[in-house]
Amino acid sequence: MAGRPAVSLRLRLTLLYGGLLAVVAATLLGVAVVVLDRALRQLPRFPPGVRLEFGDGSSLTAEQFSQLVRDSARGELLRSAGLVFLVVAVVAVAAAYVLAGRALQPVSRVTATARRLSEENLDDRIALDGPADELKELADTFDAMLARLDAAFDSQRRFVANASHELRTPLAVIRTEVDVTLGDPAASTAELRTMGEVVREASVRADLLVDALLVLARSEGRGRGGLRHHEPVDLAGLVPAAVAAVAAEAAARALSVSAETVPARVEGDPQLLERLVGNLVENAVRHNVDGGWVAVATGSSEDGAWLTVRNTGAVLPAGEVEELFQPFRRGGTARTGSRGAGLGLSIVRAVAVAHGGAATATARDGGGLEVTVRLPLLARTPVPV
């Protein structure tokens, strides 16, 4: 840990303020000497050649007497003023030291708070009272930063815990199936095949989860650092492939999937945008009711391109809709055993933000969800004339 600075800010401010007051006092002393000298020069003068006799028998010419008076008055002033200057300088330095300490007290509180903080202890705040000056603004900004860090670390801890749970589930299934089957010496070929199928399904689930986590991390990273690939992409052109990917599952559950697409050209990463559309359609099919429907639509306006996916499904409380964009949230419940990793809408929002857009959702009357993604339109290239 670095030690305290050799010359603290408080000492530098003390020297600065004390030095300024000392300069002011010295200036006043110099002005007083000049004023006194001018005042003495205005005293009545004796005629030239006059000699003054004193009671002790000494005598001085008028010029000598005038010079003696001036020197005596100037000397007395310098002695008295010098003493006053010394007292003023000492008081000025002491007052400057105290005032500098009080002025820097909020900074000391910021430093002390920062030293007490750690990744596990981010709930401490400065909570500075006082006038709305620069130091209070600094303290409030520091408190706001701590609140954001606390929320970020808390979100990270929940994410790691949920991810660990999700990965542990398929691994536990694989281990249980293997242990049970190997523990039975008389296990038949059919039992071994059943064990293999269960292990394969669990490994596929773990693979999908890892893939989704990587996509989410990449999307959020590009949201902070900017996209590496910028290509013209038509959201309408991505819908048919997304619908075809869920056609078998939709048919098995008697779901009706419709699409009304109008060109919606944007600029971005084709792979991420393809995952965005695919996740929305897949989410609408998986979180649906048998015999329900899914409607996909794209379009554009002056505000930008948009993609909307609506579906039937369970009734969702309005207050829980926003939580669906949190990792490992499925239909308002966390870490259920349903199919999927619970990262679909999290990836959708991360990809949308990475492309300068937004993703919102509303609960439908009667059940289901409506998710809308808005992205900036593809900038038109001027045609040369």
N, C-alpha and C positions, 0 to 999 in steps of 0.2 A: 504493500500500500504506500502510495506517495506521501511524504511528510508534508507538514504545513509549509506554505511559501515562506521564503526568507524575509520578505517584506510584505506584510499583510496589506490588504486593501484599506483596512481601518487605519493603519499607521500612515499609509500614503495620503489618505484623506485628511488625517490630522495634521500632517506636515503641510499639506496644501492650504487648508483653511487657516491654520496658525500662521503660516508664512504670509498669506494675504493680509491678515490682520496686523502682523508685524510691519509689513510694508506700508499699510495705511497709517499706523501709528508713527512710523519714522517720517513719513511724508508730512503729517501734521506737525511733528516736532520741527522739521525743517522750515515749514511755513511760519511757525511761531517765531523762530529765530529771525527770519527775514522781516516779519512784521515788527518785532521788537526793535531791530536795528533801524528800520525806517522811522519808527516812532521816536527813537532817541535822536535821530538826525533833525527832527522837527522842534527839538527843545530850543529855548532862547539862547543865543550865542553872545558871548562877551566880545567887546570890541578887540580888534587885534592889538597885541602888545600888552594887554592887561595881565597883571600877575596877581594871583590869589594867595593870601597869607592865611595859614591855619593856626589854631591855638597851640599846637605843639611846636611851633616855630618853623615848620616846613612851609614851602611855598611851591606853587605850580603855575605854569602859564595857563591861559584859558584853553588853548588847544590840548595841553596835557591833561587838564582836568576833564574835558569832554571825552577824551579817549579812555580815561580811567573809568568814568561812569559807564560808558558803553561796554567795556570789557567786564566790569563787575556785574552789570545786569545780564550780559550774555552768559557769563559763567554760572551765575545763580540759576538762570533759566535752564541751562544745559544740565546742571546737577539735579534740579528738581524734576525736569522732564525726563531725564535718563532713568531716574528711579521709577517714575510713573510708567515709562516705556517698558521697563523690566517687569513690573507688576502686570501690565496689560498683556505682555507677551506670554507670561506664565498662565494667566487666566484664560487667554485666548486658546492656547494649546490644550489646556485641560477641558475647556468647554467644547473645543473641536473634537477631542477624543470621545467625550460623552455623546455628543450629537451624532458623530459618525457611527458609534456603536448602536445607537437607537435607530439610525437610518438603515443600517445594515442588518438589523435584527431579523427582518423577514428572510434575507438571504441566508442567515445562519439557520433559520428554521427549515428552509428548503434543503440546505446541506444535511442537517440532522435527520430530516425525514428520508432523504435519499440514502443515507447510510443505514437506516433501519430496514430499508426495503430489501426484499428478496423475491424469488419467483413464487414462494409459498406465502409471502406476506406482502400483498399489494393493496391492502385495505386501509393503510394509514394515509391521512390527508393533512395538509397544512392548515386549511380553513382559516386563512388570515383575515382578521377584522381590521377595519380602518378605512381611511378615505380611498376613493377609487383612483389611485395613482399608478405609476409604472410598476412599483414593487407589488402592489396587490394584483395587478394584471399578470405579472410574472407568476405569483403564487397560484392564482386561479388557473392559469394555463398549465402549470405543473400538475395541479389537482386533476384537471381534465385529461391530461396525458396519462396519469396514473389510472384513472377510471377506464380509459380505453385499453391500457395494458392489462388491467385486471380482467376486463371482459374477454380480451384476446386469449390470455392464458387459461381462463376458465373454459372458454370454448375449446381450446386445444386439449385440455385435460379430458373434457367430456368426449371429444372426438377420439382420442387415443383409447379411452376406456371402452367406448362403444365399438371401435374397430377391433380391439382385442377380443371383446365378447363375440363379435360376429365371426372372427377367424377361429376362435376357440370352439365354436359350435360344430362346424364341419369336421374339425380335427378330432373332437371328442366322439363324433359319430363314427369316423373312420377307425379310431382306436377301439371303440366298443365292439364294432362289428368284427374286427380282426381278432380281438381277444376272445370273444365268444366262440367264433368259428374255430380258431386254433385250439381253444380249450376243449373242444369236442373231438376226441379221436375218431369217432365214427361218423364224422360229418360227410354227408353225401355230396355228389357232384352238383346236385340242384342247390344245396345249401351254400356250397362254395360259389356257385354262379350268382345266387342272390346276394351273398356278401360282396362279390365283385361289383354288382350293379349299384348297391348302396354306396360303396366306397367311391365308385366313379361319379355318382351324382353329388356326393359331398365334395369331392375334389373339384368338380365343375363349379359348384357354388363358391368354393374358396377362390378359384381362379377368376370368376366373374367379379367377386368382391375386390380382389387385388387390382384387377383391371380398372374397375370403377374408381378405386382410390387413386390410382395413377392419373386417370383422366381428370378427376377433381383437382388433384394437386397441380397438374399441368395447366388447367383452366384458371385456377386462382393465381398461379404464378404469372401467367401471361396477362391476367387482369392487372397485376401490379407492374410488370415490366414491359408490357406491350406485346402485341402479336408479332410473330416472326414472319408469317406468311400472310400476304394480302392478295387475294384473288377475287374477281367478281363471282358471286354466287347467287343463284336464284333460289329462294326458299321454296318456291312452288315446285322446282325440279327435284327437290329432296323428298317430297311427300310420297310419291309412288313407291320408292324403295322402302321407306319406313312402313307403309301400309302392307306391302308384300311380306315384310319380315314377320309380321304378327298375324298374317292371314290364317295360318293353320290354327293357332290358339284361338283366334276370334271365331272361326268356324266351329271349333269344338265346343265353344260356350254359346253358340247361336247369337253372336254379336253382329250387329250391323255397323259397318265402317264406311263412312262416306267422306268424300273430299271435294271441296270447291276451291280451286286454286286459281289465283290471278298472279301474274308475275310480280315478284317482290325481290328486286335485285339489291343486294348488299355487297359489302366488301369485307373479306375476312378469311379465316382459316377453314377450308372446305371440310376437313375431317372433324373439327370441333362443331361446326354447324350441322353436319350430318348426324353427329351424336346428339346434339340438342333436339333435332326433329325426331330422331328415333326414340329418345328417352321419353319425350312427351307422348308419342303415340303408344309406346309400350306401356307407359304408366297408366294411360287411359284404358287400355285393354285389361291389364292385370287387376286394377282396382275398380272393377265394374261388377255388375250383377248379370247372371245368366239371362240371355235374351235381351240385353240392353243395347245401347248404341254408342258410337263414337263419331264425332263430326270434326273434321279438320278443315281449316280455311286459311288462306293466305291473301295478302293484298298490300297495298301501299297508299300512302296519302302524303300530304305536304309535311306531316310530322315524322314520317319514316315508314319503313316496311314493318309488317306485323304478321304474326302467326298465332292462330288461336286453335286450341284443341279443347273440345267440350265432350263430356261423357256422363252417362248415368252412373249410379253407384250408391253407396251408403250415404246417409245424411251426415254432414259434417258441421259441427258448430262453427259459427263465423269466427270465433276467437281462436280456433285451432288451425285455421287455414294457413296463416303465415308460418306456423311451426313446420308445415310440410316441406319447406325449403331448407330446414335444418337437416344435417346428416343423420341417417338412420331413423328417420321418422316415416312411418307408413300409416296413412289414414288417421293421423293424430295420435298414434301409439308408437312407443319406442321399442325397437329391437324385438319385434314379434317374430314368430317362426314362419312367416309367410315367405313366398318366393320373392327373390330379389334382395338387393343389398340395402335398400332404403336410401340410395344416393341419387336416384334419378333426377328429382327436382333440384337437389343441391347442385348437380352438374349443370342443369339447365340454367340456373341463375348465374353460376360462375362463368359459363360460356357467354351468356348475354352481357354480363358486366365487362368481360374481356373485350367484347366487340363494341363497347360504348353504349350498350342498351340496357334494358331492364326486363325482368320477368315478374309478373303478378298473377295472383290467383284469387278467385271468388267461389264461394260455395253456391251451388245451384239449388233453387227451390225444388223440393222433392227428392233431393239426393244427387250426388255427383259433384263434379268440379269443372270449372272453366279456367284454363291457364292461357295467358296472353303474353307473348314475347314481342317487344318492340326494339327494332334496330335501326341505326341510321341508314338512309338510302345511299346507294352507290353514287359517288360523285361523278357527274357527267364531265367528260373530257371535251373541251371546246373544239369545235370543228374548224380547221383553218380555212380561211377564205382567200 
